[in-house]
């Protein structure tokens, strides 16, 4: 097992995975065109053991309250596996698996696995969280930074959500579900039949992000990139909609991106 970069190829699609930098996809190129924003903090990283913000960095497990570091004051955001070194469990030409053992400041022992599978016209990412002992609440998801522009017109984001989680001044859901509002967005949307969002770079490429999960955060307030983040629960979900990882039931989730040339 190592933390050296891993390159996967299928047809004219190529991915670079950096396990030593949070197991993020550093690059996704289709026909030589880079789809992800470049930089140490960008690409596409897994959000574990939670996704989005935790209010004040605190969550409960039964009668115990835990405090996470406030890496986005006044909240904790996106987990910390994105800042950790993962290890490559296996790697072939178009598929690889990576692992990360949960450690301080997370108060529970467990392991996270990410599997990356590439074909000529699709990418499937799978995350699993298992416990080595006590059950604990967790979330998982992905935070891709797609380039807003691939050299011509800006990307268009299309989706049909059943609701939008109303966002408070603290950037967390208020608990109210409202009709989806027009962008720009830094918002969580509900899709009961599964996440289904299409990004279209006119006359170049259309890419569809799908997942069986019901929540997706769409963020398009930056000039350089847009984000479409499928995840297993809404922001602050460790408190409002916890999913328990138990010794007999790990948390497992996946997303598939499919692209076509225009």
Helices and strands as residue ranges (DSSP letters): E 6-10, E 13-18, G 19-21, E 24-30, E 33-34, E 44-47, E 53-54, G 55-57, E 58-61, E 64-67, E 76-77, G 81-83, E 87-91, E 95-101, E 110-118, E 122-131, E 136-138, E 141-147, E 155-159, E 163-167, E 173-178, E 186-190, E 195-201, E 205-211, E 215-219, E 225-231, H 237-240, E 243-245, E 251-261
